[in-house]
Amino acid sequence: MWLKQGTTFKSVAELFARDPAALPSDFISRGEAEECATETLALLKQRNVHRFGIRVHHAGDYPGKLRDAKYPVEMLYYRGAWELTETKCVAVVGTRNPTPDGIQRADRLARELVARDYTVVSGLAAGIDTAAHTGALEAKGRTIAVIGTPLGVVYPKENAQLQERIAADFTVISQVPVLRYERQKVPQNRLFFPERNVTMSALTEATIIVEAGETSGTLVQARAALHQGRKLFILDSCFLRSDLTWPQRFADQGAIRVRTPDDIWKHLA
């Protein structure tokens, strides 16, 4: 399906909305499916991904909460322990170019979430995401990475070891179609990153934004969280920046301003 020109998560979702009981295999021939599966397995093996799982809507342990997304994904790849998606999950996200204070806040939040038995979810990007994953690991907690690349592809490359550790001990999830990513150019593949933010929000009960600029991709997750009926927390430090308009805009739509950590805990209770 993803090899057809013009296919997007929106067009795939609309296709399945017209036939809600359908499986991906209903839309392509058996021969095409086997050919694509063979090529996908070979690519993943080249990237040292030898063990992985797949979750398909209507087939097995597919999380129903993903259907809250505007254009829900029909299939996910994962490495690690899928059952972690059924634990209490909170996303900690933000800019790839944070301030030192932002790094400290992400780290502290991750540790406090771990102390309250939450699984820390983030996108394995540089900056706030890395601080959130690392804080959870150092606190001996659980963490899930929802990546914007196929399994076995690392971005940024300096997070290769971190991705491997999370895959080995916890969970790495990707909704990115392997062959489509392989065959198209870098600018088009960048579009998968905001799409994973939508899925990350759907997998979690809340999103906490630590820092983000006026045009940050993190704001995709903010919009998704409100659309999906998830709690959206925005740290007070974002509101105090005179160059940002988005914190108040999302607060007016229902986001929660976090002046103290208790503003998070009392809403998660």
N, C-alpha and C positions, 0 to 999 in steps of 0.2 A: 504493500500500500504506500509506504513512504518513498518508494522509488518513482512514483508518478509525479510528474512536474506539478508544482502548485499545492502539493499536500501540506497541510498545516495541522496543528493540534485542533484548531477550530473546525477545519473541514472534516477531520476524522471524527470529532465529537458529533458533528451534524449528521454524518453518515450513520453512526450508531444510534443516534436519537431517532432516526426514521425506522430503525429495526432494532429495538432495544434488546431483543434476545440473541442477537447475532454475535458470533465470535469472529476474530480477525480472519480465521481460515475460511470463513464463508464468502470473503470478498476476493480471494485469489485462488488460482488452480492449485491442485496438489503438487504438480510439477514445479510451479513457481515457488511455492512455499518450501519445498525440499531444497531447491537450488539456493534460495536465500539463506536457509538455515545452515547449509553446508558452508557457504561463504562467511556467514557471521561467526560460526564456530571457529573457522580457520583464523579469522582476524583476531578474535578474542584470545586464541591460543598464542598467536604471535606476540600479543601484549601481556603474556604471562598470566592470563585469567583462565585458570584451568577448572576452577569450581565456581559456579554461580547458579542463581535461581531466577525464575521468571514468575511473575504474578499477572494473570490475565483476568479481566472482568468476566464474571460468570463461570470461572473455572478455578476452583480451589480457594486458597486463603487470600482473596483479594480484599483489601480494607474498604468497607463500605463508606468510610468517611471521605475517601477520595472523590466520591460522587458529588460532594458539595462544591467542587471546583466548577467554574463557569463552563470550561471545556475539559471535562475529566479525561485523564489518560486511560487508555484501554489496556496498556501493558507496561510493566516495569521490569527492569533487570535489577538484581541485587547480589551483593556478596555479604556473607556473614550470617548473623542470627536474625531471621525475619521476625521472630516473635517479639523483638524489641519494639516493633511498630505498635504493638498492643499495650505497651506500658504508657504511663503518663508522660507526655512529651511536650516540651516548650521550645520554641525556636528563639535563638539569640542571633541577631543579624545586624549588619551595618556596613559602613564604607570599607573599601580596600585601602584607603589612605587615612587611617585614624590618627588622632592625637594620642600622646602617651596616656592622658587621662582616660580616653576612650578604651584603650587596651586594658587598663586596670579595671575599668568598670565591667567590661565584658568578662574578664577573668573572674572577678568577684561574683558577678551574677551566676556564672556557670557553677562555681563552687557552692553557692547558696542553693541553687536548684538541685544539685546533687545531694546536698544535706537534707533536702526535703523529698528525696527519692524520685525526682523527675529525671527523665532522659533529656539530655541537651542535644538539640537538633540544630544544624547549621549547614552552610553550603560549601565548606572547604575552600573558600576563596581566601586571598590574603587579607590581612588586617583583622577586623572584628571577628570574622568567621573563625580564623585560625586561633585567635585568643579564646573564643568560646569552647572550641573542641579541646584545646590544650588545657584549659582550666578544668574542664570536666574530667579529663584523663588524670591530671595531677591530683585531683580530689578523689580518685579511684571510683568515679561514677561511670554512667553509661552515656554514649554519644552516638548519634546517627549523622552521617554526611549525605546530603542530597546534592549530587553533583550535576554540573551543566555540560558534562562531556560523557561519552560512552564509558562503560567499565574499562579499566586498563589505560585510559587516557587521563593524564594529570594536568590540571591547570589551577594554580601556577606550578611549575615543575618543582619548585622548592618544597612543595607539600607532598612529594612522592612518598616519603617515609611515613608521614602522618596518614595518608590515604591507605597505605598498606596495613598500618597498625589498626586503623579503625575497621578495615575489612576483615582482618584476622580475628579481632577480639569483639567487635560490635557489628555495625551494619553500614554499608555503603549502598546507596540507591541511585539508579539512573533511569530516566525515562527517555533518554536520547536514542533514537534509532541508529543502530551501528552502521549499517550500509549507507544510509543517507548522509550521515556525518562524514563517512570516508570519501564519498563521491562529490561533495560540494565544497565550496571554498570557505576560507576562514570567516569572511564577513557574514555569510549566511549562518554559519555555525554559532556565531555569537548570540543569535536569537534564541538558542536553547537555554541560555542562562536565566533570563527573566521567566521563562516557562517553568523552570524547576522551582522558582520562588513560589509560584502558584501551588504547585504540588506540595512543597515544604509546608506551606500554611495549612493545606488541607489535612496533612498528616498529624498536625499538632493541635493542641487545644488553645494555644496562645502564641503570639509573636511579640518579642521585645526588641525594639529598635534602639540601639545604643548611640550611634552617630550615623548621619547620612547627609549628603549634600542635596542641593535643590533638584538635581537631575539624577540622583542615584537610582540604580536598579532596585535597591532595597524598597523603594516606594511602590514597586509592583507588588511586593509581598504585603505591604500595608493595605493597598486597595483590595487584594485578594482576601486578606483576613476579615476585613469588614464585610465584603460580599458574602463570604462563607459563614458569617456569624461567629467567627472566632474572636477572642479578646485580643486587642491590639494595645500594647503598652509602649509609650514613648518616654524616654528619660528626660527629666527636667532640663538638663543641659542643652538639649536640642531646642527647647522653647526659648532659652536665654540668648540664642544667637540671632542677632538682628538681621543677618543676611538670609535667614530661612523663613519661608512662608508655609511650608508643608506641615510643620507640627500642629499649628493652630487649625489648619484646614482639616486635618484628620481628627483632631480633638472635637471639632464642631460636628463631625460625623459619628462620633462615638468612641474614639480612641481614649485611652486612660493616661493622663499625665502622671508620671512617677516622680514624686518629690522625695519620697523615702521608700526603701524596699518594702515596707509594710503595704504601700499602695498596690504592690503586686500580690503579695501573699494573701491579703484579705479578699482579692477578687478571684484567686485561684482556689481558695478553700472550698 
